[in-house]
Amino acid sequence: MKFTIDLNQKYTETFVTIHAKEWSEELDELVRKLDHQAPKRIVGSEGEKTILICPGDIDYVFAEKRKVYASIDHKSIELTMKLYEAEDLLQSHGFTRLSKSAIGNLGNITHFELAFNGNLCVHFRSGAKEYVSRKYVQELKRKLIIGADDHGG
């Protein structure tokens, strides 16, 4: 992929033009990134307290009993959104799908190991761990290899 940036005082706003032979998954991802403003913080709740959460502090987000939680330092903070909404919101912060019920922060993964059932177990900086379903292993590996943990999605 090639980039050309033209900085000039004559422009009143920023616009992006993409030239490609055909539509691809890479282009789709690029357009989503350009179109989506990454939130600086998200809101969660712990008991009666409302908490502002920096996305980088979250190891993973998971759904359990029809509620969605962010795992931060072995604590579960309830989020007021669906898992797919959290995935859309956090994708630009380097989060990716781990399983049907969890998304993980690629930037907080330290290592992974193969579990006895064939699933991958990812370990986070906090010491927390979560399992990756076989369905999502290839995509996770691809994102780790291309360096998606730099918030490239």
WOGI-V265216 format. One record per residue. N is the residue number from 1. RES is the residue in one letter. PHI is phi in degrees with one decimal (* if undefined). Layout:
# WOGI-V265216
n:N res:RES phi:PHI
n:N res:RES phi:PHI
This chain:
# WOGI-V265216
n:1 res:M phi:*
n:2 res:K phi:-112.4
n:3 res:F phi:-124.5
n:4 res:T phi:-130.9
n:5 res:I phi:-119.4
n:6 res:D phi:-117.1
n:7 res:L phi:-97.7
n:8 res:N phi:-157.5
n:9 res:Q phi:-63.1
n:10 res:K phi:-69.1
n:11 res:Y phi:-80.9
n:12 res:T phi:-96.3
n:13 res:E phi:-149.4
n:14 res:T phi:-87.8
n:15 res:F phi:-138.9
n:16 res:V phi:-123.5
n:17 res:T phi:-119.9
n:18 res:I phi:-114.2
n:19 res:H phi:-111.1
n:20 res:A phi:-150.2
n:21 res:K phi:-70.8
n:22 res:E phi:-154.9
n:23 res:W phi:-70.5
n:24 res:S phi:-140.3
n:25 res:E phi:-63.4
n:26 res:E phi:-61.5
n:27 res:L phi:-66.3
n:28 res:D phi:-58.5
n:29 res:E phi:-64.6
n:30 res:L phi:-62.5
n:31 res:V phi:-63.3
n:32 res:R phi:-61.2
n:33 res:K phi:-65.7
n:34 res:L phi:-66.9
n:35 res:D phi:-84.0
n:36 res:H phi:-107.9
n:37 res:Q phi:-86.3
n:38 res:A phi:-73.1
n:39 res:P phi:-71.5
n:40 res:K phi:-78.1
n:41 res:R phi:-147.4
n:42 res:I phi:-124.2
n:43 res:V phi:-104.3
n:44 res:G phi:-136.2
n:45 res:S phi:-136.9
n:46 res:E phi:-132.5
n:47 res:G phi:65.6
n:48 res:E phi:-91.3
n:49 res:K phi:-89.0
n:50 res:T phi:-99.2
n:51 res:I phi:-121.1
n:52 res:L phi:-90.9
n:53 res:I phi:-116.3
n:54 res:C phi:-81.3
n:55 res:P phi:-53.3
n:56 res:G phi:-65.8
n:57 res:D phi:-81.0
n:58 res:I phi:-82.5
n:59 res:D phi:-79.2
n:60 res:Y phi:-154.8
n:61 res:V phi:-119.0
n:62 res:F phi:-139.4
n:63 res:A phi:-106.7
n:64 res:E phi:-152.1
n:65 res:K phi:51.4
n:66 res:R phi:65.9
n:67 res:K phi:-125.6
n:68 res:V phi:-118.0
n:69 res:Y phi:-128.9
n:70 res:A phi:-104.2
n:71 res:S phi:-94.9
n:72 res:I phi:-131.3
n:73 res:D phi:47.8
n:74 res:H phi:67.0
n:75 res:K phi:-110.3
n:76 res:S phi:-107.4
n:77 res:I phi:-105.1
n:78 res:E phi:-73.1
n:79 res:L phi:-105.7
n:80 res:T phi:-98.9
n:81 res:M phi:-154.0
n:82 res:K phi:-79.9
n:83 res:L phi:-62.1
n:84 res:Y phi:-66.0
n:85 res:E phi:-69.5
n:86 res:A phi:-63.6
n:87 res:E phi:-62.0
n:88 res:D phi:-61.8
n:89 res:L phi:-67.9
n:90 res:L phi:-96.4
n:91 res:Q phi:-55.3
n:92 res:S phi:-72.7
n:93 res:H phi:-99.5
n:94 res:G phi:87.9
n:95 res:F phi:-92.1
n:96 res:T phi:-143.8
n:97 res:R phi:-69.8
n:98 res:L phi:-106.1
n:99 res:S phi:-160.4
n:100 res:K phi:-60.1
n:101 res:S phi:-117.3
n:102 res:A phi:-151.3
n:103 res:I phi:-124.7
n:104 res:G phi:-125.9
n:105 res:N phi:-87.6
n:106 res:L phi:-59.7
n:107 res:G phi:-69.7
n:108 res:N phi:-104.1
n:109 res:I phi:-79.4
n:110 res:T phi:-99.1
n:111 res:H phi:-163.5
n:112 res:F phi:-144.0
n:113 res:E phi:-144.8
n:114 res:L phi:-81.4
n:115 res:A phi:-84.8
n:116 res:F phi:-59.8
n:117 res:N phi:-90.0
n:118 res:G phi:93.6
n:119 res:N phi:-79.0
n:120 res:L phi:-95.6
n:121 res:C phi:-109.2
n:122 res:V phi:-100.4
n:123 res:H phi:-111.5
n:124 res:F phi:-105.7
n:125 res:R phi:-53.9
n:126 res:S phi:-74.3
n:127 res:G phi:99.4
n:128 res:A phi:-69.5
n:129 res:K phi:-141.7
n:130 res:E phi:-147.2
n:131 res:Y phi:-96.1
n:132 res:V phi:-106.0
n:133 res:S phi:-68.0
n:134 res:R phi:-52.7
n:135 res:K phi:-57.7
n:136 res:Y phi:-105.5
n:137 res:V phi:-62.3
n:138 res:Q phi:-61.5
n:139 res:E phi:-64.8
n:140 res:L phi:-60.9
n:141 res:K phi:-60.7
n:142 res:R phi:-60.4
n:143 res:K phi:-67.8
n:144 res:L phi:-67.9
n:145 res:I phi:-69.7
n:146 res:I phi:-83.4
n:147 res:G phi:81.8
n:148 res:A phi:-71.0
n:149 res:D phi:-75.5
n:150 res:D phi:-92.8
n:151 res:H phi:70.0
n:152 res:G phi:-86.3
n:153 res:G phi:78.4
